[in-house]
C-alpha cells in the first residue's frame, strides 16, 4: 500500500505511521498544525491542496485521522467542527473518487444515542451532540467513495506516557504531584488502545475489507474507573480519583452507553483488543 495519512501527528495518526512502517507500507505523513516527524502541510478543508498532494503521490489509500474530537469544541465552534469533521471528508472523498483511491475514515461511537447498546454496524444512528452529528456527516461523505472503509471507534488511550495527546498523560501529571482528578462515574466507556486500532485497521486493509466496521475493546468502565485503573498500575493513591456522579450542567450532552458490537470485525480478523486493565499493567 501507498498511504496518504492525514492527522499524522495526532494520537491515532502516530500509531498508524508506526504500524504502516512496521508492515512495510509506504506512508506520507500529513498535518495542518503539527508538521513534526517530517509531515507535509495539508489542510483537508482545502480541496485544491488535497488534489495537489494526490497528483504528486499516486496513492492507493487515504487514511483520514484529521478530526475535532472534543465535544465541547464542536458545541462552541460548530462551523469549525463541520469544516474538519464533515466538509474536509467530502473533499477527501472527491479526491479519492478522482484518483480511484480507497478512503479510510475514522468515525466514532458517538453517532449512537446510547439507549440501546450494543450497536452493530447496521443499527440506526442518532447522535446526541454536535460532535456526533458532524462525524456522522463525515461518514456519509466517505461512503460516496466506491472503496471506502469507515471505522467506528470509542475513546482512545495509549500506554505511552510520553504522548502529550494521551488521556493518561494528563492524569499522570496531576497524580504525580499528589493532586486529585475528578471524572464522570456514570456513563459507560470502552477505552481502547490507539495502537490496537492501527493494528486492526492494517489487517482489514490487507484483506481489502470495505464498508463500515466497529473496532473496540470490550472492558466496560466509567472515566473515573479508567483513571483508577491507571492509578493502580502506576502505584498512585486511588483516593486521588474523585467520582463525578452528575455531569456539569454546562457541558455538551454525551450518550450513556455506546458499546460497539465487534463480532463482525472478529469474523474477519484474528485479533484481540487489550482492555485497559491489561494494557496499562503491562505498560
Secondary structure, 3 states (H helix, E strand, C coil): CEEEEECCCCHHHHHHHHHHHHCCCEEEEEECCCCHHHCEECCCCCHHHHHHHHHHHCCCEEEECCCCCCHHHHHHCHHHHHHHHHHHHHHHHHHHHHCCCEEEEEEEHHHCCCCCCCECCCCCCCCCCHHHHHHHHHHHHHCCCCCEEEEEECCEECCCCCCCCCHHHHHHHHHHCCCCEEEECCCCECCEEHHHHHHHHHHHHHCCCCEEEEECCCCCECHHHHHHHHHHHHCCCHHHEEEECCCCCCCCCCCCCCCECCHHHHHHCCCCCCCHHHHHHHC
